[in-house]
């Protein structure tokens, strides 16, 4: 696994159902195995069925039509994404949620999922290292950022959350 780059990925969606809802933002930081940043990128993706969106999800991720006016079409974003993350190990906060949406959309548009098959979840790592701490009730990104004094400039924004996840991963690995 050490020969693969790492991709710290966070997505924002119009809801929780992978079939009914859409990805509206992808943030990613690619590093080498020594955690040296290679690239950062973010895509705002224009939703095609905003009428199906969960209003709470849109409020949380601060979706508004104006900021997404020049966003990517989903196929284009997924194609570029797939090229950039080739052979990377995906790392995320609740990685299974993000991976499910990413994999579904890659398959939907006939784009190869080029991510390495290994994935790491910062929630699982935090649980393994901190579950005995009685003061810790939640393992959310917000709570982990508070605990480790990590500044998340724009919570529920793809690149900002990817950066916070990257910083959290580094803190957890130092423990």
TIVO-2410 file (N, C-alpha, C; in nm, 3 decimals):
# residues 175
REC num residu      c1      c2      c3 atome chaine
REC   1      X   0.082  -0.121   0.000     N      A
REC   1      X   0.000   0.000   0.000    CA      A
REC   1      X   0.086   0.126   0.000     C      A
REC   2      X   0.208   0.117   0.047     N      A
REC   2      X   0.293   0.235   0.058    CA      A
REC   2      X   0.332   0.296  -0.076     C      A
REC   3      X   0.319   0.219  -0.182     N      A
REC   3      X   0.357   0.274  -0.312    CA      A
REC   3      X   0.245   0.356  -0.377     C      A
REC   4      X   0.129   0.357  -0.316     N      A
REC   4      X   0.015   0.429  -0.372    CA      A
REC   4      X   0.001   0.567  -0.310     C      A
REC   5      X  -0.044   0.661  -0.393     N      A
REC   5      X  -0.079   0.792  -0.340    CA      A
REC   5      X  -0.210   0.780  -0.263     C      A
REC   6      X  -0.234   0.880  -0.180     N      A
REC   6      X  -0.357   0.886  -0.101    CA      A
REC   6      X  -0.445   0.997  -0.155     C      A
REC   7      X  -0.576   0.974  -0.156     N      A
REC   7      X  -0.671   1.075  -0.200    CA      A
REC   7      X  -0.769   1.100  -0.086     C      A
REC   8      X  -0.758   1.216  -0.024     N      A
REC   8      X  -0.849   1.258   0.082    CA      A
REC   8      X  -0.968   1.323   0.011     C      A
REC   9      X  -1.083   1.257   0.020     N      A
REC   9      X  -1.198   1.295  -0.062    CA      A
REC   9      X  -1.318   1.326   0.026     C      A
REC  10      X  -1.389   1.432  -0.013     N      A
REC  10      X  -1.517   1.464   0.050    CA      A
REC  10      X  -1.613   1.509  -0.058     C      A
REC  11      X  -1.736   1.461  -0.049     N      A
REC  11      X  -1.839   1.503  -0.144    CA      A
REC  11      X  -1.953   1.569  -0.068     C      A
REC  12      X  -2.027   1.650  -0.141     N      A
REC  12      X  -2.152   1.706  -0.092    CA      A
REC  12      X  -2.261   1.660  -0.188     C      A
REC  13      X  -2.378   1.630  -0.133     N      A
REC  13      X  -2.486   1.574  -0.213    CA      A
REC  13      X  -2.617   1.647  -0.186     C      A
REC  14      X  -2.716   1.616  -0.269     N      A
REC  14      X  -2.849   1.674  -0.251    CA      A
REC  14      X  -2.935   1.590  -0.156     C      A
REC  15      X  -2.876   1.491  -0.094     N      A
REC  15      X  -2.949   1.404   0.000    CA      A
REC  15      X  -2.869   1.278   0.026     C      A
REC  16      X  -2.931   1.185   0.095     N      A
REC  16      X  -2.862   1.065   0.141    CA      A
REC  16      X  -2.881   0.941   0.054     C      A
REC  17      X  -2.975   0.946  -0.041     N      A
REC  17      X  -3.008   0.830  -0.123    CA      A
REC  17      X  -2.929   0.835  -0.254     C      A
REC  18      X  -2.840   0.740  -0.274     N      A
REC  18      X  -2.750   0.740  -0.389    CA      A
REC  18      X  -2.824   0.737  -0.523     C      A
REC  19      X  -2.942   0.677  -0.527     N      A
REC  19      X  -3.016   0.667  -0.653    CA      A
REC  19      X  -3.099   0.794  -0.679     C      A
REC  20      X  -3.156   0.847  -0.575     N      A
REC  20      X  -3.245   0.964  -0.588    CA      A
REC  20      X  -3.171   1.097  -0.586     C      A
REC  21      X  -3.059   1.104  -0.516     N      A
REC  21      X  -2.989   1.231  -0.496    CA      A
REC  21      X  -2.860   1.238  -0.576     C      A
REC  22      X  -2.804   1.357  -0.585     N      A
REC  22      X  -2.689   1.382  -0.672    CA      A
REC  22      X  -2.570   1.439  -0.597     C      A
REC  23      X  -2.452   1.415  -0.652     N      A
REC  23      X  -2.331   1.481  -0.603    CA      A
REC  23      X  -2.333   1.623  -0.657     C      A
REC  24      X  -2.310   1.721  -0.569     N      A
REC  24      X  -2.302   1.860  -0.613    CA      A
REC  24      X  -2.163   1.919  -0.592     C      A
REC  25      X  -2.078   1.847  -0.521     N      A
REC  25      X  -1.944   1.898  -0.499    CA      A
REC  25      X  -1.849   1.783  -0.463     C      A
REC  26      X  -1.730   1.789  -0.518     N      A
REC  26      X  -1.623   1.695  -0.482    CA      A
REC  26      X  -1.500   1.777  -0.447     C      A
REC  27      X  -1.443   1.748  -0.331     N      A
REC  27      X  -1.316   1.807  -0.292    CA      A
REC  27      X  -1.215   1.697  -0.272     C      A
REC  28      X  -1.090   1.720  -0.313     N      A
REC  28      X  -0.989   1.614  -0.304    CA      A
REC  28      X  -0.851   1.673  -0.284     C      A
REC  29      X  -0.776   1.608  -0.198     N      A
REC  29      X  -0.634   1.638  -0.180    CA      A
REC  29      X  -0.559   1.507  -0.206     C      A
REC  30      X  -0.469   1.509  -0.302     N      A
REC  30      X  -0.388   1.392  -0.332    CA      A
REC  30      X  -0.249   1.414  -0.271     C      A
REC  31      X  -0.204   1.312  -0.196     N      A
REC  31      X  -0.072   1.317  -0.135    CA      A
REC  31      X   0.006   1.191  -0.170     C      A
REC  32      X   0.136   1.196  -0.147     N      A
REC  32      X   0.212   1.073  -0.157    CA      A
REC  32      X   0.199   0.999  -0.023     C      A
REC  33      X   0.261   0.883  -0.012     N      A
REC  33      X   0.245   0.804   0.111    CA      A
REC  33      X   0.311   0.869   0.232     C      A
REC  34      X   0.396   0.970   0.209     N      A
REC  34      X   0.457   1.044   0.320    CA      A
REC  34      X   0.376   1.168   0.356     C      A
REC  35      X   0.259   1.182   0.296     N      A
REC  35      X   0.163   1.290   0.320    CA      A
REC  35      X   0.207   1.425   0.265     C      A
REC  36      X   0.291   1.423   0.164     N      A
REC  36      X   0.328   1.545   0.093    CA      A
REC  36      X   0.222   1.571  -0.014     C      A
REC  37      X   0.162   1.690  -0.010     N      A
REC  37      X   0.055   1.722  -0.104    CA      A
REC  37      X   0.108   1.729  -0.246     C      A
REC  38      X   0.037   1.661  -0.334     N      A
REC  38      X   0.067   1.660  -0.477    CA      A
REC  38      X  -0.028   1.755  -0.550     C      A
REC  39      X  -0.157   1.749  -0.513     N      A
REC  39      X  -0.258   1.829  -0.583    CA      A
REC  39      X  -0.382   1.843  -0.495     C      A
REC  40      X  -0.448   1.956  -0.511     N      A
REC  40      X  -0.581   1.979  -0.453    CA      A
REC  40      X  -0.673   2.018  -0.566     C      A
REC  41      X  -0.797   1.970  -0.561     N      A
REC  41      X  -0.895   2.016  -0.659    CA      A
REC  41      X  -1.035   2.007  -0.601     C      A
REC  42      X  -1.124   2.082  -0.664     N      A
REC  42      X  -1.264   2.084  -0.621    CA      A
REC  42      X  -1.351   2.104  -0.745     C      A
REC  43      X  -1.460   2.030  -0.750     N      A
REC  43      X  -1.559   2.047  -0.857    CA      A
REC  43      X  -1.692   2.082  -0.797     C      A
REC  44      X  -1.754   2.188  -0.846     N      A
REC  44      X  -1.895   2.212  -0.821    CA      A
REC  44      X  -1.966   2.147  -0.940     C      A
REC  45      X  -2.068   2.067  -0.911     N      A
REC  45      X  -2.137   1.991  -1.014    CA      A
REC  45      X  -2.283   2.035  -1.018     C      A
REC  46      X  -2.327   2.075  -1.137     N      A
REC  46      X  -2.464   2.122  -1.154    CA      A
REC  46      X  -2.562   2.005  -1.139     C      A
REC  47      X  -2.653   2.015  -1.044     N      A
REC  47      X  -2.753   1.907  -1.032    CA      A
REC  47      X  -2.851   1.911  -1.149     C      A
REC  48      X  -2.893   1.794  -1.192     N      A
REC  48      X  -2.990   1.785  -1.302    CA      A
REC  48      X  -3.133   1.775  -1.251     C      A
REC  49      X  -3.147   1.728  -1.127     N      A
REC  49      X  -3.281   1.709  -1.071    CA      A
REC  49      X  -3.289   1.772  -0.933     C      A
REC  50      X  -3.272   1.903  -0.930     N      A
REC  50      X  -3.276   1.975  -0.803    CA      A
REC  50      X  -3.411   1.959  -0.735     C      A
REC  51      X  -3.513   1.928  -0.813     N      A
REC  51      X  -3.647   1.908  -0.757    CA      A
REC  51      X  -3.651   1.786  -0.663     C      A
REC  52      X  -3.558   1.694  -0.678     N      A
REC  52      X  -3.552   1.576  -0.591    CA      A
REC  52      X  -3.468   1.599  -0.466     C      A
REC  53      X  -3.406   1.714  -0.457     N      A
REC  53      X  -3.312   1.742  -0.347    CA      A
REC  53      X  -3.384   1.751  -0.213     C      A
REC  54      X  -3.314   1.709  -0.111     N      A
REC  54      X  -3.359   1.724   0.027    CA      A
REC  54      X  -3.325   1.867   0.069     C      A
REC  55      X  -3.424   1.942   0.112     N      A
REC  55      X  -3.404   2.084   0.148    CA      A
REC  55      X  -3.300   2.100   0.259     C      A
REC  56      X  -3.299   2.008   0.354     N      A
REC  56      X  -3.201   2.016   0.463    CA      A
REC  56      X  -3.059   1.997   0.409     C      A
REC  57      X  -3.041   1.902   0.316     N      A
REC  57      X  -2.909   1.879   0.257    CA      A
REC  57      X  -2.859   2.004   0.185     C      A
REC  58      X  -2.949   2.069   0.111     N      A
REC  58      X  -2.909   2.190   0.038    CA      A
REC  58      X  -2.871   2.302   0.134     C      A
REC  59      X  -2.942   2.310   0.245     N      A
REC  59      X  -2.910   2.412   0.345    CA      A
REC  59      X  -2.773   2.383   0.409     C      A
REC  60      X  -2.750   2.258   0.441     N      A
REC  60      X  -2.624   2.219   0.506    CA      A
REC  60      X  -2.505   2.248   0.415     C      A
REC  61      X  -2.515   2.211   0.288     N      A
REC  61      X  -2.400   2.232   0.200    CA      A
REC  61      X  -2.403   2.367   0.128     C      A
REC  62      X  -2.496   2.452   0.167     N      A
REC  62      X  -2.505   2.590   0.119    CA      A
REC  62      X  -2.519   2.599  -0.033     C      A
REC  63      X  -2.595   2.505  -0.088     N      A
REC  63      X  -2.619   2.507  -0.232    CA      A
REC  63      X  -2.703   2.629  -0.269     C      A
REC  64      X  -2.660   2.696  -0.373     N      A
REC  64      X  -2.744   2.800  -0.435    CA      A
REC  64      X  -2.710   2.800  -0.584     C      A
REC  65      X  -2.810   2.827  -0.662     N      A
REC  65      X  -2.797   2.818  -0.807    CA      A
REC  65      X  -2.685   2.906  -0.862     C      A
REC  66      X  -2.670   3.024  -0.807     N      A
REC  66      X  -2.570   3.120  -0.856    CA      A
REC  66      X  -2.428   3.065  -0.844     C      A
REC  67      X  -2.394   3.008  -0.730     N      A
REC  67      X  -2.258   2.956  -0.710    CA      A
REC  67      X  -2.230   2.833  -0.797     C      A
REC  68      X  -2.332   2.765  -0.842     N      A
REC  68      X  -2.316   2.646  -0.924    CA      A
REC  68      X  -2.340   2.675  -1.073     C      A
REC  69      X  -2.361   2.800  -1.106     N      A
REC  69      X  -2.394   2.838  -1.244    CA      A
REC  69      X  -2.292   2.788  -1.346     C      A
REC  70      X  -2.164   2.794  -1.311     N      A
REC  70      X  -2.059   2.751  -1.402    CA      A
REC  70      X  -2.000   2.616  -1.361     C      A
REC  71      X  -2.080   2.539  -1.288     N      A
REC  71      X  -2.035   2.408  -1.243    CA      A
REC  71      X  -2.019   2.310  -1.358     C      A
REC  72      X  -1.957   2.200  -1.325     N      A
REC  72      X  -1.934   2.092  -1.421    CA      A
REC  72      X  -2.061   2.011  -1.441     C      A
REC  73      X  -2.072   1.951  -1.557     N      A
REC  73      X  -2.169   1.845  -1.577    CA      A
REC  73      X  -2.113   1.722  -1.508     C      A
REC  74      X  -2.198   1.636  -1.456     N      A
REC  74      X  -2.154   1.522  -1.377    CA      A
REC  74      X  -2.058   1.430  -1.454     C      A
REC  75      X  -2.088   1.402  -1.581     N      A
REC  75      X  -2.000   1.312  -1.658    CA      A
REC  75      X  -1.859   1.369  -1.669     C      A
REC  76      X  -1.849   1.498  -1.698     N      A
REC  76      X  -1.719   1.561  -1.713    CA      A
REC  76      X  -1.641   1.558  -1.581     C      A
REC  77      X  -1.710   1.592  -1.472     N      A
REC  77      X  -1.645   1.592  -1.340    CA      A
REC  77      X  -1.596   1.452  -1.303     C      A
REC  78      X  -1.679   1.351  -1.326     N      A
REC  78      X  -1.641   1.215  -1.290    CA      A
REC  78      X  -1.526   1.163  -1.377     C      A
REC  79      X  -1.524   1.202  -1.503     N      A
REC  79      X  -1.415   1.161  -1.592    CA      A
REC  79      X  -1.283   1.221  -1.544     C      A
REC  80      X  -1.281   1.350  -1.516     N      A
REC  80      X  -1.159   1.417  -1.468    CA      A
REC  80      X  -1.118   1.358  -1.333     C      A
REC  81      X  -1.216   1.339  -1.245     N      A
REC  81      X  -1.191   1.281  -1.114    CA      A
REC  81      X  -1.122   1.146  -1.128     C      A
REC  82      X  -1.177   1.059  -1.211     N      A
REC  82      X  -1.123   0.925  -1.231    CA      A
REC  82      X  -0.978   0.930  -1.280     C      A
REC  83      X  -0.947   1.023  -1.369     N      A
REC  83      X  -0.810   1.038  -1.419    CA      A
REC  83      X  -0.715   1.083  -1.308     C      A
REC  84      X  -0.760   1.175  -1.224     N      A
REC  84      X  -0.673   1.233  -1.120    CA      A
REC  84      X  -0.644   1.136  -1.005     C      A
REC  85      X  -0.741   1.051  -0.971     N      A
REC  85      X  -0.725   0.964  -0.854    CA      A
REC  85      X  -0.680   0.823  -0.889     C      A
REC  86      X  -0.633   0.803  -1.009     N      A
REC  86      X  -0.593   0.669  -1.054    CA      A
REC  86      X  -0.495   0.606  -0.955     C      A
REC  87      X  -0.530   0.487  -0.908     N      A
REC  87      X  -0.449   0.406  -0.816    CA      A
REC  87      X  -0.431   0.467  -0.677     C      A
REC  88      X  -0.506   0.572  -0.645     N      A
REC  88      X  -0.498   0.631  -0.510    CA      A
REC  88      X  -0.581   0.551  -0.411     C      A
REC  89      X  -0.536   0.548  -0.288     N      A
REC  89      X  -0.614   0.492  -0.178    CA      A
REC  89      X  -0.704   0.603  -0.127     C      A
REC  90      X  -0.833   0.580  -0.128     N      A
REC  90      X  -0.930   0.681  -0.084    CA      A
REC  90      X  -0.935   0.686   0.067     C      A
REC  91      X  -0.929   0.807   0.121     N      A
REC  91      X  -0.943   0.829   0.264    CA      A
REC  91      X  -1.053   0.932   0.284     C      A
REC  92      X  -1.144   0.904   0.376     N      A
REC  92      X  -1.253   0.997   0.401    CA      A
REC  92      X  -1.310   0.981   0.540     C      A
REC  93      X  -1.387   1.078   0.578     N      A
REC  93      X  -1.463   1.074   0.703    CA      A
REC  93      X  -1.597   1.011   0.667     C      A
REC  94      X  -1.621   0.891   0.714     N      A
REC  94      X  -1.735   0.810   0.672    CA      A
REC  94      X  -1.720   0.776   0.524     C      A
REC  95      X  -1.608   0.715   0.492     N      A
REC  95      X  -1.566   0.690   0.355    CA      A
REC  95      X  -1.668   0.609   0.276     C      A
REC  96      X  -1.742   0.522   0.340     N      A
REC  96      X  -1.836   0.437   0.266    CA      A
REC  96      X  -1.947   0.520   0.201     C      A
REC  97      X  -1.992   0.627   0.266     N      A
REC  97      X  -2.095   0.714   0.208    CA      A
REC  97      X  -2.043   0.779   0.080     C      A
REC  98      X  -1.927   0.842   0.090     N      A
REC  98      X  -1.872   0.911  -0.027    CA      A
REC  98      X  -1.841   0.812  -0.139     C      A
REC  99      X  -1.781   0.698  -0.103     N      A
REC  99      X  -1.747   0.599  -0.205    CA      A
REC  99      X  -1.872   0.547  -0.276     C      A
REC 100      X  -1.978   0.525  -0.202     N      A
REC 100      X  -2.101   0.474  -0.264    CA      A
REC 100      X  -2.150   0.570  -0.373     C      A
REC 101      X  -2.153   0.699  -0.345     N      A
REC 101      X  -2.197   0.798  -0.445    CA      A
REC 101      X  -2.099   0.805  -0.561     C      A
REC 102      X  -1.970   0.803  -0.531     N      A
REC 102      X  -1.869   0.812  -0.637    CA      A
REC 102      X  -1.877   0.689  -0.728     C      A
REC 103      X  -1.878   0.572  -0.669     N      A
REC 103      X  -1.882   0.449  -0.747    CA      A
REC 103      X  -2.010   0.440  -0.830     C      A
REC 104      X  -2.123   0.476  -0.770     N      A
REC 104      X  -2.251   0.472  -0.841    CA      A
REC 104      X  -2.246   0.562  -0.965     C      A
REC 105      X  -2.194   0.684  -0.948     N      A
REC 105      X  -2.191   0.779  -1.060    CA      A
REC 105      X  -2.088   0.740  -1.165     C      A
REC 106      X  -1.976   0.687  -1.125     N      A
REC 106      X  -1.880   0.639  -1.225    CA      A
REC 106      X  -1.944   0.529  -1.309     C      A
REC 107      X  -2.007   0.433  -1.244     N      A
REC 107      X  -2.073   0.324  -1.316    CA      A
REC 107      X  -2.188   0.375  -1.402     C      A
REC 108      X  -2.266   0.466  -1.349     N      A
REC 108      X  -2.382   0.520  -1.423    CA      A
REC 108      X  -2.340   0.582  -1.557     C      A
REC 109      X  -2.225   0.646  -1.558     N      A
REC 109      X  -2.180   0.714  -1.680    CA      A
REC 109      X  -2.071   0.636  -1.754     C      A
REC 110      X  -2.052   0.509  -1.718     N      A
REC 110      X  -1.960   0.423  -1.791    CA      A
REC 110      X  -1.814   0.464  -1.779     C      A
REC 111      X  -1.778   0.521  -1.664     N      A
REC 111      X  -1.641   0.565  -1.640    CA      A
REC 111      X  -1.576   0.467  -1.543     C      A
REC 112      X  -1.455   0.428  -1.574     N      A
REC 112      X  -1.384   0.331  -1.491    CA      A
REC 112      X  -1.355   0.391  -1.353     C      A
REC 113      X  -1.379   0.311  -1.250     N      A
REC 113      X  -1.340   0.351  -1.115    CA      A
REC 113      X  -1.194   0.314  -1.099     C      A
REC 114      X  -1.107   0.414  -1.103     N      A
REC 114      X  -0.962   0.390  -1.102    CA      A
REC 114      X  -0.902   0.395  -0.961     C      A
REC 115      X  -0.984   0.423  -0.860     N      A
REC 115      X  -0.933   0.424  -0.723    CA      A
REC 115      X  -0.881   0.286  -0.686     C      A
REC 116      X  -0.778   0.281  -0.604     N      A
REC 116      X  -0.728   0.155  -0.551    CA      A
REC 116      X  -0.840   0.092  -0.467     C      A
REC 117      X  -0.841  -0.037  -0.457     N      A
REC 117      X  -0.951  -0.102  -0.384    CA      A
REC 117      X  -0.944  -0.083  -0.233     C      A
REC 118      X  -0.830  -0.049  -0.177     N      A
REC 118      X  -0.823  -0.020  -0.033    CA      A
REC 118      X  -0.878   0.119  -0.005     C      A
REC 119      X  -0.945   0.131   0.108     N      A
REC 119      X  -0.999   0.259   0.154    CA      A
REC 119      X  -0.971   0.271   0.303     C      A
REC 120      X  -0.955   0.393   0.350     N      A
REC 120      X  -0.936   0.418   0.493    CA      A
REC 120      X  -1.041   0.517   0.540     C      A
REC 121      X  -1.095   0.491   0.657     N      A
REC 121      X  -1.200   0.574   0.714    CA      A
REC 121      X  -1.148   0.639   0.842     C      A
REC 122      X  -1.147   0.771   0.847     N      A
REC 122      X  -1.096   0.839   0.966    CA      A
REC 122      X  -1.186   0.816   1.087     C      A
REC 123      X  -1.314   0.787   1.066     N      A
REC 123      X  -1.401   0.754   1.180    CA      A
REC 123      X  -1.354   0.623   1.244     C      A
REC 124      X  -1.325   0.525   1.161     N      A
REC 124      X  -1.278   0.396   1.213    CA      A
REC 124      X  -1.145   0.410   1.285     C      A
REC 125      X  -1.056   0.489   1.227     N      A
REC 125      X  -0.925   0.510   1.291    CA      A
REC 125      X  -0.944   0.581   1.425     C      A
REC 126      X  -1.028   0.685   1.425     N      A
REC 126      X  -1.054   0.760   1.550    CA      A
REC 126      X  -1.117   0.667   1.654     C      A
REC 127      X  -1.211   0.584   1.613     N      A
REC 127      X  -1.275   0.491   1.706    CA      A
REC 127      X  -1.171   0.397   1.766     C      A
REC 128      X  -1.085   0.342   1.682     N      A
REC 128      X  -0.983   0.248   1.730    CA      A
REC 128      X  -0.891   0.313   1.832     C      A
REC 129      X  -0.861   0.440   1.813     N      A
REC 129      X  -0.765   0.506   1.902    CA      A
REC 129      X  -0.830   0.576   2.021     C      A
REC 130      X  -0.959   0.611   2.010     N      A
REC 130      X  -1.020   0.697   2.112    CA      A
REC 130      X  -1.146   0.642   2.178     C      A
REC 131      X  -1.191   0.524   2.142     N      A
REC 131      X  -1.321   0.477   2.190    CA      A
REC 131      X  -1.328   0.462   2.343     C      A
REC 132      X  -1.217   0.451   2.409     N      A
REC 132      X  -1.220   0.436   2.556    CA      A
REC 132      X  -1.228   0.570   2.629     C      A
REC 133      X  -1.217   0.678   2.556     N      A
REC 133      X  -1.221   0.811   2.617    CA      A
REC 133      X  -1.366   0.847   2.650     C      A
REC 134      X  -1.403   0.854   2.779     N      A
REC 134      X  -1.542   0.880   2.817    CA      A
REC 134      X  -1.591   1.021   2.780     C      A
REC 135      X  -1.500   1.113   2.756     N      A
REC 135      X  -1.542   1.249   2.721    CA      A
REC 135      X  -1.585   1.260   2.575     C      A
REC 136      X  -1.554   1.161   2.495     N      A
REC 136      X  -1.586   1.165   2.353    CA      A
REC 136      X  -1.716   1.092   2.325     C      A
REC 137      X  -1.815   1.166   2.280     N      A
REC 137      X  -1.947   1.107   2.254    CA      A
REC 137      X  -1.972   1.083   2.105     C      A
REC 138      X  -1.909   1.163   2.020     N      A
REC 138      X  -1.933   1.156   1.875    CA      A
REC 138      X  -1.801   1.152   1.802     C      A
REC 139      X  -1.803   1.095   1.683     N      A
REC 139      X  -1.684   1.087   1.601    CA      A
REC 139      X  -1.703   1.162   1.469     C      A
REC 140      X  -1.791   1.260   1.469     N      A
REC 140      X  -1.816   1.341   1.349    CA      A
REC 140      X  -1.692   1.423   1.316     C      A
REC 141      X  -1.684   1.470   1.194     N      A
REC 141      X  -1.571   1.555   1.156    CA      A
REC 141      X  -1.568   1.681   1.242     C      A
REC 142      X  -1.683   1.738   1.268     N      A
REC 142      X  -1.690   1.857   1.352    CA      A
REC 142      X  -1.631   1.830   1.491     C      A
REC 143      X  -1.672   1.720   1.553     N      A
REC 143      X  -1.622   1.687   1.687    CA      A
REC 143      X  -1.473   1.653   1.685     C      A
REC 144      X  -1.429   1.584   1.583     N      A
REC 144      X  -1.286   1.551   1.573    CA      A
REC 144      X  -1.203   1.678   1.552     C      A
REC 145      X  -1.253   1.770   1.472     N      A
REC 145      X  -1.183   1.897   1.451    CA      A
REC 145      X  -1.173   1.975   1.582     C      A
REC 146      X  -1.281   1.975   1.659     N      A
REC 146      X  -1.277   2.042   1.790    CA      A
REC 146      X  -1.172   1.978   1.879     C      A
REC 147      X  -1.176   1.847   1.887     N      A
REC 147      X  -1.084   1.775   1.976    CA      A
REC 147      X  -0.938   1.800   1.941     C      A
REC 148      X  -0.906   1.804   1.812     N      A
REC 148      X  -0.768   1.817   1.769    CA      A
REC 148      X  -0.731   1.960   1.726     C      A
REC 149      X  -0.820   2.054   1.754     N      A
REC 149      X  -0.796   2.195   1.721    CA      A
REC 149      X  -0.762   2.213   1.573     C      A
REC 150      X  -0.845   2.152   1.489     N      A
REC 150      X  -0.829   2.163   1.344    CA      A
REC 150      X  -0.930   2.266   1.295     C      A
REC 151      X  -0.883   2.361   1.220     N      A
REC 151      X  -0.972   2.465   1.166    CA      A
REC 151      X  -1.031   2.417   1.034     C      A
REC 152      X  -1.163   2.413   1.028     N      A
REC 152      X  -1.234   2.379   0.905    CA      A
REC 152      X  -1.302   2.507   0.859     C      A
REC 153      X  -1.242   2.573   0.761     N      A
REC 153      X  -1.286   2.706   0.718    CA      A
REC 153      X  -1.431   2.709   0.671     C      A
REC 154      X  -1.473   2.609   0.595     N      A
REC 154      X  -1.609   2.606   0.541    CA      A
REC 154      X  -1.667   2.466   0.556     C      A
REC 155      X  -1.715   2.432   0.676     N      A
REC 155      X  -1.773   2.298   0.694    CA      A
REC 155      X  -1.882   2.268   0.591     C      A
REC 156      X  -1.888   2.145   0.550     N      A
REC 156      X  -1.983   2.098   0.448    CA      A
REC 156      X  -1.958   2.162   0.312     C      A
REC 157      X  -1.830   2.184   0.286     N      A
REC 157      X  -1.782   2.224   0.154    CA      A
REC 157      X  -1.678   2.119   0.118     C      A
REC 158      X  -1.683   2.068  -0.003     N      A
REC 158      X  -1.600   1.955  -0.042    CA      A
REC 158      X  -1.452   1.969  -0.009     C      A
REC 159      X  -1.388   2.074  -0.059     N      A
REC 159      X  -1.244   2.087  -0.039    CA      A
REC 159      X  -1.210   2.120   0.106     C      A
REC 160      X  -1.289   2.202   0.171     N      A
REC 160      X  -1.263   2.235   0.311    CA      A
REC 160      X  -1.272   2.111   0.399     C      A
REC 161      X  -1.374   2.029   0.378     N      A
REC 161      X  -1.387   1.904   0.455    CA      A
REC 161      X  -1.277   1.805   0.420     C      A
REC 162      X  -1.234   1.802   0.293     N      A
REC 162      X  -1.123   1.714   0.255    CA      A
REC 162      X  -0.995   1.759   0.327     C      A
REC 163      X  -0.974   1.889   0.334     N      A
REC 163      X  -0.856   1.941   0.406    CA      A
REC 163      X  -0.863   1.905   0.555     C      A
REC 164      X  -0.982   1.922   0.615     N      A
REC 164      X  -0.998   1.889   0.757    CA      A
REC 164      X  -0.975   1.739   0.779     C      A
REC 165      X  -1.022   1.656   0.689     N      A
REC 165      X  -1.001   1.511   0.699    CA      A
REC 165      X  -0.853   1.478   0.688     C      A
REC 166      X  -0.783   1.545   0.598     N      A
REC 166      X  -0.639   1.527   0.583    CA      A
REC 166      X  -0.567   1.564   0.713     C      A
REC 167      X  -0.603   1.676   0.772     N      A
REC 167      X  -0.541   1.719   0.898    CA      A
REC 167      X  -0.574   1.622   1.011     C      A
REC 168      X  -0.699   1.576   1.015     N      A
REC 168      X  -0.739   1.478   1.115    CA      A
REC 168      X  -0.658   1.349   1.100     C      A
REC 169      X  -0.644   1.301   0.979     N      A
REC 169      X  -0.567   1.180   0.954    CA      A
REC 169      X  -0.425   1.195   1.008     C      A
REC 170      X  -0.362   1.307   0.981     N      A
REC 170      X  -0.225   1.331   1.030    CA      A
REC 170      X  -0.221   1.328   1.182     C      A
REC 171      X  -0.319   1.390   1.247     N      A
REC 171      X  -0.324   1.390   1.395    CA      A
REC 171      X  -0.342   1.248   1.447     C      A
REC 172      X  -0.430   1.174   1.387     N      A
REC 172      X  -0.455   1.037   1.431    CA      A
REC 172      X  -0.332   0.949   1.412     C      A
REC 173      X  -0.259   0.971   1.305     N      A
REC 173      X  -0.140   0.890   1.279    CA      A
REC 173      X  -0.027   0.925   1.376     C      A
REC 174      X  -0.029   1.044   1.431     N      A
REC 174      X   0.073   1.085   1.530    CA      A
REC 174      X   0.049   1.022   1.666     C      A
REC 175      X  -0.072   0.973   1.691     N      A
REC 175      X  -0.107   0.918   1.823    CA      A
REC 175      X  -0.036   0.785   1.847     C      A
***
